[in-house]
Amino acid sequence: MSDAVRPSGEAPHGTSLLPADLTDDQLDAAPVLDSIDALLIEDLSEDEDDAFAAALES
């Protein structure tokens, strides 16, 4: 006997797997960073810090 899961119905597929757009109410309730400094991570090496800064600028 197999341990495979038997299909229990319609599985999501195609565009139904994509995230939905946020509503205006959800956008209004979303947290907002006061400053980009909130993203700073302590104890990064200089190379890691440079890579992180470059990623934020892109």
C-alpha positions in Angstrom: 0.0 0.0 0.0 1.3 3.4 -0.9 1.8 6.3 1.5 1.2 8.8 -1.3 -1.4 11.4 -0.6 -4.6 11.0 -2.6 -5.9 14.0 -4.3 -8.7 15.5 -2.3 -10.0 17.9 -4.9 -9.0 20.7 -7.1 -5.4 21.9 -6.4 -4.5 25.5 -7.1 -2.7 26.1 -10.4 -1.8 28.8 -12.9 -2.5 32.4 -11.9 -4.3 31.3 -8.7 -0.9 30.6 -7.2 0.1 34.3 -7.6 -0.4 36.6 -4.6 -3.5 38.8 -4.7 -3.2 42.6 -5.0 -3.7 44.4 -1.7 -6.9 46.4 -1.1 -6.8 50.1 -0.2 -7.6 49.2 3.4 -4.8 46.6 3.5 -2.4 49.2 2.1 -3.5 51.8 4.6 -3.0 49.3 7.5 0.4 48.1 6.3 3.4 49.1 8.5 5.6 51.9 7.1 9.3 52.3 7.9 10.1 55.6 9.6 13.6 55.5 8.2 15.7 53.2 6.0 18.0 53.1 9.1 15.5 50.6 10.5 16.9 48.1 8.0 20.4 48.4 9.4 22.0 45.2 10.6 24.8 45.3 13.1 27.9 43.2 12.9 28.0 43.0 9.1 31.5 42.8 7.5 32.4 45.7 5.3 31.7 43.5 2.2 28.3 42.4 3.5 27.4 46.0 4.3 28.4 47.2 0.9 26.4 44.5 -0.8 23.4 45.3 1.4 23.6 49.0 0.6 23.9 48.2 -3.1 20.8 46.0 -2.9 18.8 48.8 -1.2 19.8 51.2 -4.0 18.8 48.9 -6.8 
